[in-house]
Amino acid sequence: MERDGIFAGDDPFEIARGWLAEAERTEINDPNAVALATVDPEGLPDVRMVLLKEIADDGFVFYTNYTSAKGQQLGANPKAAMVLHWKSLRRQIRIRGEVTREEGPKADAYYASRSLKSRLGAWASRQSQPLGSRGALMAEVAKVTAQKGPNPPRPSFWGGFRIAPVQIEFWADGAFRLHDRFVWRRRTPDETWRIERLNP
């Protein structure tokens, strides 16, 4: 199958990193923003924007509070989908796969790289839970700041999730809505990829 230009390559993770690097030069805000889809215990889909922090050689990684709605949903059903969409490039990448937690040294290192206020905010926020007022949240931030000091450790309830894809689709806008689409599929993350061109 002929795949050239922006679709060329034998490694979908490398292609994705190349597209993201290009988007970092053209997108005004958050080129690493992704729409993350999960399902709740009743099977109702749920989607929200998160920030993709790494495209590794085996998966796509983001970080969050494990007790948040998405954290609980992924704990109960460790499968997810995400979409990166760049209006400036007129491209998108769709990902579907199995999810595992990203904990330990990598999560510690990423947490430590965040600003102090963001690290304290992770401690203070009971993400997805009801909140009486913004003042109550800021009071909790002040309390945590006094307790944890200038170098707070990563909370045990906060860390990463890694999506090991079984499907990655690269999409580029085409004239007259005749888009280019290539999908990489495999049944499990350990299998070899099969690549197909799709109709627009």
C-alpha positions, 0 to 999 in steps of 0.5 A, a space after each residue: 500500500 502506498 503511504 507517502 508524505 505525512 503518512 509515511 513510516 513503519 511506526 505509528 507512534 513515530 508518525 504521531 510524534 511527528 504530527 504533534 511536533 508540527 502542531 506545536 509550531 502552528 496551534 495557538 493553544 494546547 496542541 497536546 489537547 485531546 478529547 478522552 472518551 470513557 464509559 460509566 458503569 451503565 455504559 453511558 459514554 463520557 468525554 472531556 478534554 485532557 492534556 496528552 503528556 507523552 507519546 511513548 513507544 507503546 502508548 499515549 500518556 496523560 495524568 489525572 486524579 484517580 478518584 475523578 470521574 474519568 479515573 473511576 471509569 477507567 478503573 472499572 473499565 480500562 478501555 478508552 478512546 482519544 482524539 487529537 484534532 488540529 485545525 491549523 493543520 486540518 488533521 486528526 489522530 484517533 486512538 482506541 485501546 487498553 488502559 493501564 496506570 502510569 505510576 512510580 518514577 515516571 509519574 513522580 518525575 512528571 509531577 515534580 516537573 509541574 509548577 508548585 501551584 499545580 502540584 498543590 492544586 492536585 492535593 487540594 482538589 477533590 476532582 469531580 466532587 461537588 464544590 460549595 464555592 471557589 472560596 472553599 477551594 482556595 481555602 483548601 489550597 491555602 491549607 495544603 500549602 501550609 501542610 505540604 510546603 514548597 516540595 509536596 510529594 505526588 499524592 497517591 491518588 494522582 498519577 498517569 494513565 497509558 492507552 496502549 492502542 489497538 487502533 490508530 487512525 491518521 486523518 488529513 483533510 482533502 479537497 471536496 471532503 475527499 479526505 485521506 485516512 489510514 488506520 492501523 489495527 491489531 487485536 491486542 497491543 502485542 500483535 503486529 499492525 495491519 494498515 488499511 486506507 479508508 474511504 473518506 
